[in-house]
Amino acid sequence: MGTSVIKALKYLLFFNISLTFIYTNEVSSASPLTPPAAKMSRKLVAVQGMVYCKSCKYSGIDTLLEASPLQGATVKLACNNTKRGVTMETKTDKNGYFFMLAPNKLTTYAFHTCRAWPTNPGPSPTTVTCTVPSQLNNGTTGAMLKPSKSINIAKHDYVLFSVGPFAFEPACTR
């Protein structure tokens, strides 16, 4: 009787191990440890920002306190992602806001090669005093684009990037 009990226990143990192996294989093949990689879709690039004229009181200080929007300022976008690169400019509106759609050859795949900065304060009456570019938010060296949201314009998908705000300072005596 002792040998038949041992044989029965060995059989049950073998049966239990076999079921565990089969169950583990089915579970592991049904749910892989790493999910399949999501395909990154390339979208077109749009850039927005603001340009201000700082007050003499805060000239040389990284703040926009008492600053006013600068109309007609020129902002440049430059990207070194292709053999010829992408360079374009736009002007700010009466609220100091600018918006530009980059050429179709520039996609989100290479946005990290782009920089934007203000180049000219424009022909506004306030620019008589606001002529010195400010380093605020890398305004003199070029700011990196920061993605803010996805938008759709004329049935094309864009990622809207924000830069700045930028500023020009008056040539003040302290």
Phi, psi and chi 1 to 4 in degrees:
 res  aa     phi    psi   chi1   chi2   chi3   chi4
   1 MET       -  -29.5  179.9  146.0  145.8      -
   2 GLY   -65.8  -38.6      -      -      -      -
   3 THR   -73.6  -33.5   56.5      -      -      -
   4 SER   -70.9  -33.8   62.5      -      -      -
   5 VAL   -68.0  -42.4  169.9      -      -      -
   6 ILE   -64.3  -41.3  -68.5  175.2      -      -
   7 LYS   -63.1  -40.9  -76.8 -175.6  179.5  178.8
   8 ALA   -65.0  -42.5      -      -      -      -
   9 LEU   -65.0  -41.3  -73.9  173.3      -      -
  10 LYS   -61.9  -41.9  -77.2 -177.1  179.6  177.7
  11 TYR   -62.2  -46.6  177.2   75.7      -      -
  12 LEU   -63.0  -41.1  -75.0  173.2      -      -
  13 LEU   -64.2  -44.9 -178.2   62.8      -      -
  14 PHE   -61.7  -43.8  175.8   74.0      -      -
  15 PHE   -62.1  -43.1 -176.9   72.0      -      -
  16 ASN   -64.5  -44.1 -169.7   18.3      -      -
  17 ILE   -64.2  -41.2  -69.8  172.5      -      -
  18 SER   -62.0  -45.8  -62.8      -      -      -
  19 LEU   -62.3  -40.7  -74.7  177.8      -      -
  20 THR   -62.4  -43.6  -58.0      -      -      -
  21 PHE   -62.0  -46.8  176.4   76.4      -      -
  22 ILE   -63.2  -45.5  -68.6  169.1      -      -
  23 TYR   -63.1  -44.3  175.4   75.1      -      -
  24 THR   -63.1  -42.1  -55.1      -      -      -
  25 ASN   -63.6  -42.5  -98.9   -2.4      -      -
  26 GLU   -65.6  -41.8  -73.9  177.1    1.5      -
  27 VAL   -67.3  -44.7  168.7      -      -      -
  28 SER   -69.3  -31.9   66.0      -      -      -
  29 SER   -79.3  -23.6   65.3      -      -      -
  30 ALA   -80.4  -31.0      -      -      -      -
  31 SER  -131.9   96.3   58.6      -      -      -
  32 PRO   -64.5  155.1   21.1  -28.6      -      -
  33 LEU   -66.7  -36.8  -64.4  175.4      -      -
  34 THR  -112.0  125.8   55.2      -      -      -
  35 PRO   -70.2  155.7   23.5  -30.3      -      -
  36 PRO   -62.6  144.1   15.9  -23.8      -      -
  37 ALA   -67.0  136.1      -      -      -      -
  38 ALA   -76.7  137.4      -      -      -      -
  39 LYS   -77.3  125.1 -175.5  178.9  176.7 -173.3
  40 MET   -79.6  125.3  -66.9  -66.7  -69.0      -
  41 SER   -95.2  135.8   63.7      -      -      -
  42 ARG   -82.4  136.9  -66.7 -177.5 -174.3 -168.8
  43 LYS  -125.7  163.4  -65.5 -177.8  179.0 -179.8
  44 LEU   -76.9  167.7  -60.6  174.5      -      -
  45 VAL  -113.7  131.7  172.4      -      -      -
  46 ALA  -126.5  145.0      -      -      -      -
  47 VAL  -129.0  138.8 -178.7      -      -      -
  48 GLN  -136.4  160.4   71.2  173.7   -6.1      -
  49 GLY   177.7 -173.9      -      -      -      -
  50 MET  -131.7  151.7  -61.0  -75.4  -66.4      -
  51 VAL  -130.5  134.1  180.0      -      -      -
  52 TYR  -123.5  161.8  -67.9   91.5      -      -
  53 CYS  -107.9  119.2  175.9      -      -      -
  54 LYS   -80.0  158.1  -66.5  173.7   67.0  172.9
  55 SER   -86.5  158.2   69.5      -      -      -
  56 CYS   -59.2  -33.5  -87.1      -      -      -
  57 LYS   -57.9  -34.7 -177.6  177.0  178.1 -179.2
  58 TYR  -113.5   18.6  -64.5  103.3      -      -
  59 SER   -61.1  133.1 -178.9      -      -      -
  60 GLY    84.7   -2.7      -      -      -      -
  61 ILE  -112.4  137.2  -58.9  169.9      -      -
  62 ASP   -76.8   76.4  -79.3  -12.1      -      -
  63 THR  -151.8  159.0 -175.9      -      -      -
  64 LEU  -112.5   16.7  -70.8  173.9      -      -
  65 LEU   -57.6  132.7  -73.3  172.3      -      -
  66 GLU    62.0   17.1  -63.4 -178.4   16.1      -
  67 ALA   -82.8  154.1      -      -      -      -
  68 SER  -124.1  149.3   55.5      -      -      -
  69 PRO   -59.2  144.2  -19.7   29.6      -      -
  70 LEU  -110.5  111.2 -168.6   55.9      -      -
  71 GLN   -82.5  139.6  179.9  177.7   -0.6      -
  72 GLY    81.4    6.5      -      -      -      -
  73 ALA   -71.0  145.2      -      -      -      -
  74 THR   -97.0  133.5  -55.9      -      -      -
  75 VAL  -121.3  134.2  177.9      -      -      -
  76 LYS  -109.7  139.3 -175.8  174.8 -171.5  172.6
  77 LEU  -116.3  126.6  173.6   69.6      -      -
  78 ALA  -132.2  131.1      -      -      -      -
  79 CYS  -130.6  137.2  -54.1      -      -      -
  80 ASN  -111.1   51.3  -64.8  -40.0      -      -
  81 ASN  -102.0   -5.8   64.8  -40.8      -      -
  82 THR  -130.7  175.3   63.2      -      -      -
  83 LYS   -59.5  -40.1  -70.7  179.2 -176.1  176.5
  84 ARG   -94.6  -17.2  -68.3  175.0  -61.8 -158.5
  85 GLY    74.4  171.8      -      -      -      -
  86 VAL  -125.3  126.7  172.2      -      -      -
  87 THR  -136.6  132.7  -57.1      -      -      -
  88 MET  -153.4  161.0   61.9 -177.6  -60.7      -
  89 GLU  -133.3  157.0  -67.6 -177.3  -20.1      -
  90 THR  -148.0  168.7 -168.5      -      -      -
  91 LYS  -116.6  154.2  -63.8 -158.7  178.7  -75.1
  92 THR   -82.1  154.2   57.6      -      -      -
  93 ASP   -87.1 -170.4   65.0   10.6      -      -
  94 LYS   -64.3  -18.5   66.2  179.6 -179.2  175.2
  95 ASN   -95.2    5.8  -60.4  -48.4      -      -
  96 GLY    79.0    9.2      -      -      -      -
  97 TYR   -91.5  140.4  175.9   77.5      -      -
  98 PHE  -129.5  152.8   66.9   88.8      -      -
  99 PHE  -147.3  133.0  176.4   82.9      -      -
 100 MET  -141.7  142.9   62.6  177.1   94.3      -
 101 LEU  -100.5  118.9  -63.8  175.2      -      -
 102 ALA   -70.5  156.7      -      -      -      -
 103 PRO   -58.3  155.1  -19.8   28.4      -      -
 104 ASN   -62.3  -18.0  -70.2  -10.3      -      -
 105 LYS   -76.9   -8.9   69.0  178.2  178.7  176.5
 106 LEU  -101.3  119.8  176.7   64.8      -      -
 107 THR  -120.6  174.2   66.0      -      -      -
 108 THR   -64.3  -15.2   52.3      -      -      -
 109 TYR   -60.5  -32.5  179.7   74.3      -      -
 110 ALA  -122.8   21.8      -      -      -      -
 111 PHE   -61.6  -25.6   80.5   89.9      -      -
 112 HIS   -65.4  -12.6   63.2  -80.1      -      -
 113 THR   -89.2    0.4   68.1      -      -      -
 114 CYS   -98.7  149.6  -60.6      -      -      -
 115 ARG  -138.5  150.6  -58.8  -75.2 -177.2  -86.5
 116 ALA  -132.7  146.6      -      -      -      -
 117 TRP  -161.5  155.2   65.9   94.7      -      -
 118 PRO   -79.3  137.4   27.8  -32.0      -      -
 119 THR  -112.4  -26.4   59.3      -      -      -
 120 ASN  -148.8  132.2 -173.0  -36.3      -      -
 121 PRO   -71.6  -15.2   21.7  -28.0      -      -
 122 GLY    88.7  177.3      -      -      -      -
 123 PRO   -92.1   31.9   34.1  -35.0      -      -
 124 SER   -80.6  151.2  173.3      -      -      -
 125 PRO   -56.9  -31.4  -21.3   28.3      -      -
 126 THR   -73.7  -17.9   55.9      -      -      -
 127 THR   -77.8   -6.7   60.0      -      -      -
 128 VAL   -59.3  -35.8  172.5      -      -      -
 129 THR   -99.7  -32.3   56.6      -      -      -
 130 CYS   -90.7   88.5  -88.7      -      -      -
 131 THR  -122.7  -12.3   55.5      -      -      -
 132 VAL   -98.2  119.0 -179.1      -      -      -
 133 PRO   -62.9  139.6  -14.6   25.1      -      -
 134 SER   -97.3  148.3  167.2      -      -      -
 135 GLN   -78.5   -3.4  179.8   50.7   31.8      -
 136 LEU   -50.4  124.9  179.5   69.3      -      -
 137 ASN    55.9   40.2  -64.7  -44.2      -      -
 138 ASN    59.5   37.8  -64.1  -45.1      -      -
 139 GLY   -68.0  -20.0      -      -      -      -
 140 THR  -101.5  -21.9   56.7      -      -      -
 141 THR  -104.2  -17.0   56.4      -      -      -
 142 GLY   106.8  121.1      -      -      -      -
 143 ALA   -90.3  141.2      -      -      -      -
 144 MET   -72.9  149.6  -66.2  176.8   63.1      -
 145 LEU   -77.8  136.1  -51.6 -176.3      -      -
 146 LYS  -115.4  119.9  -64.3  175.7 -131.5  147.1
 147 PRO   -65.6  136.1   16.9  -21.9      -      -
 148 SER  -117.5  -43.2   56.3      -      -      -
 149 LYS  -166.9  164.5   65.2  179.7 -179.4  177.2
 150 SER   -91.0  139.8  -67.1      -      -      -
 151 ILE  -135.7  162.2   58.0  173.8      -      -
 152 ASN  -123.5  123.1 -170.1  -70.5      -      -
 153 ILE  -128.0  123.1  -60.4  172.5      -      -
 154 ALA    50.1   47.1      -      -      -      -
 155 LYS    64.5   21.3  -63.5 -177.0 -177.8  178.4
 156 HIS  -117.8  138.3  -66.0  -71.6      -      -
 157 ASP   -88.1  127.6  -70.2  -31.3      -      -
 158 TYR  -122.8  156.1  -73.9   83.3      -      -
 159 VAL  -108.5  126.3  171.9      -      -      -
 160 LEU   -87.3  120.4 -179.1   60.2      -      -
 161 PHE  -104.9  145.3  -68.0   87.0      -      -
 162 SER  -113.8  146.4  -64.4      -      -      -
 163 VAL  -136.3  161.8  -68.4      -      -      -
 164 GLY    79.4 -154.6      -      -      -      -
 165 PRO   -69.8  150.5   24.8  -30.8      -      -
 166 PHE  -104.2  167.6  -60.6  125.1      -      -
 167 ALA  -152.8  153.2      -      -      -      -
 168 PHE  -111.8  149.1  -76.6   91.6      -      -
 169 GLU  -112.6  150.9  -64.3 -177.6   -9.2      -
 170 PRO   -76.5  155.2   22.1  -27.4      -      -
 171 ALA   -85.5   85.7      -      -      -      -
 172 CYS   -99.7  152.9  -58.3      -      -      -
 173 THR  -101.6  135.8   55.2      -      -      -
 174 ARG  -109.9      -  -72.3 -173.0  168.7 -135.4
